[in-house]
C-alpha cells in the first residue's frame, strides 16, 4: 500500500497542491521538488502574439498548459492589452489541453471549444484529425523548450502551424529547496518519484549532478518511477531510467499509477 510511502513530484509546492491533497488522503508523504523555472521573454510576448494573429489569421489557437495562459494574460493586464488579447483569441476556435488549461482560459472569459481526450500532443493531433481541419491555420503559444513533435504532427495532418514562444525553461536555480530530498535520497528513503514533463526530467538530472551518475542510477533503480505521459517517459529513457507511464496523463492519473504499483508490491 502507498500509506506511509514518501513520494516526490517534480513540481514546486504551489504547483503540486493537487498531488499533495491526493497523497495526504491516502496517508502517503508528498514531497514537491521544483525542477524547472520559467524564463519569460518579457512584455513583448503579447505584442508578438497579437502581431502573429494579425498577420497569420489563425483559424484555431491551441493552449498546451495553464502556465502559458496565465503568463500571456498577466502580461496583457500589466501592459493594458487585456481586451485586445481576449478579442484576438476569441476570434479563433480554442483548444485547451487538459481541464486546468480549460479552466484558466475560461477564467479569462475565453470560450473553449475543444479539449482532447488525451492531454498531450498526440491528443491534439487526434482531435484535429476528427475535425477534418486540413488546410486550416493553427497558432500555438507555448514554451521555447518544446520539441518540434506537435508542429510536425499537425503539418502531417495538413494544418498550417505557427508556434509562438512565450518563455524558455531552465533547471531550478535555488538548490536549497532540494536539501530534504537529497538527504532522504542518500538514505534510500524516497519510495517513488512522479515526473511531470520532459523538461522536469532534464532539470532533475542537472540538479542531481552532484551525485556520481552510476550511484544516481543505482539509487533510482530502487525507487518506483512514474512518468505522467509518453514524452516524459522517453526523456527518462535517455537517462537510462525505465518508468511506468500513467494511463491518464494528469497528476491524478500519475498518482493512481503510483498507487497501483504499491498495491501490487
Residue, then its C-alpha position, 0 to 999 in steps of 0.5 A: x500500500x502507498x500509506x506511509x510511502x514518501x513520494x516526490x513530484x517534480x513540481x514546486x509546492x504551489x504547483x503540486x497542491x493537487x498531488x499533495x491533497x491526493x497523497x495526504x488522503x491516502x496517508x502517503x508523504x508528498x514531497x514537491x521538488x521544483x525542477x524547472x523555472x520559467x524564463x519569460x521573454x518579457x512584455x513583448x510576448x503579447x505584442x508578438x502574439x497579437x502581431x502573429x494573429x494579425x498577420x497569420x489569421x489563425x483559424x484555431x489557437x491551441x493552449x498546451x498548459x495553464x502556465x502559458x495562459x496565465x503568463x500571456x494574460x498577466x502580461x496583457x493586464x500589466x501592459x493594458x492589452x487585456x481586451x485586445x488579447x481576449x478579442x484576438x483569441x476569441x476570434x479563433x476556435x480554442x483548444x485547451x489541453x487538459x481541464x486546468x488549461x480549460x479552466x484558466x482560459x475560461x477564467x479569462x472569459x475565453x470560450x473553449x471549444x475543444x479539449x482532447x481526450x488525451x492531454x498531450x500532443x498526440x491528443x491534439x493531433x487526434x482531435x484535429x484529425x476528427x475535425x477534418x481541419x486540413x488546410x486550416x491555420x493553427x497558432x500555438x503559444x507555448x514554451x521555447x523548450x518544446x520539441x518540434x513533435x506537435x508542429x510536425x504532427x499537425x503539418x502531417x495532418x495538413x494544418x498550417x502551424x505557427x508556434x509562438x514562444x512565450x518563455x524558455x525553461x531552465x533547471x531550478x536555480x535555488x538548490x536549497x529547496x532540494x536539501x530534504x530530498x537529497x538527504x532522504x535520497x542518500x538514505x534510500x528513503x524516497x519510495x517513488x518519484x512522479x515526473x511531470x514533463x520532459x523538461x522536469x526530467x532534464x532539470x532533475x538530472x542537472x540538479x542531481x549532478x552532484x551525485x556520481x551518475x552510476x550511484x544516481x542510477x543505482x539509487x533510482x533503480x530502487x525507487x518506483x518511477x512514474x512518468x505522467x505521459x509518453x514524452x516524459x517517459x522517453x526523456x527518462x529513457x535517455x537517462x537510462x531510467x525505465x518508468x511506468x507511464x500513467x494511463x491518464x496523463x494528469x497528476x491524478x492519473x500519475x498518482x493512481x499509477x503510483x498507487x497501483x504499483x504499491x498495491x501490487x508490491 
